[in-house]
């Protein structure tokens, strides 16, 4: 496999768009109801767990760019081949293709579950799944610039919805945030770990890096994108803590959507219906990125043509959509994927960061001899 990529100029994008991409990919279906999961671990100190998780991801971003700077213009697929050889590298690449398809499926089935619970309880799962899958394929065939363009659009939609949360603040009880630091360090760490799925998406750096024009500026924009995500998630967490009672928050599956439920606009009784409809646009960059990354892995590792990639990925995704047709199955699948995602995007990144450092030291030692 060719290590350094040379994308055509019409597929290259400015580095500042990386901030928009990271922000959009991180803020998908997870922000609809992450509050309950984190609150169950670290209670009113859940906001501290979010800060801890964000700081850890900032360190991971530093590691990812340290790895990428060892190459001229490479992505994780080619780096795996360079570090681990043809066969182990191909096995790792196949693992990441499966990871991307699972991430796509988690977002898809979770959104379908939200739509069925809140709007259309009798709607068949395959219908919305097939529609979103078709929309994703249409976007992916447009190239990586479509991915960045959709991400930039989502920023405005997300920002608009945040202003709707000012109404729940009128019912806030700020005493719910105290006492501060009542959670133990272990509870805070567990809360930070449970943020894995919500803040997933920073790994996009390892796949779109070759398509950035001014690569030297990319790292600061990656940190900036994560910073905006952290602010958004912190606000949603704090508003949920002060709006709900502790027992209510532990039982509320989709806290963000529930808070939007009290928003009242003239001539519009159920604002959450509008929010859920707009959420399809919000999750679009997630779907586009994970499917695009899966296509890249199939094409680069196995030289699979787009026609067969569409067939393979469609069978994989739709089989999960048909299988995960209950709330319990979806929750279990999401929890298991969260563990897999932690291994793929945290442990493995730290591992190859150490591996590249060792390789660099060996090369320098060989040159000095």
Beta strands, then each sheet from edge to edge (+ up, - down):
end
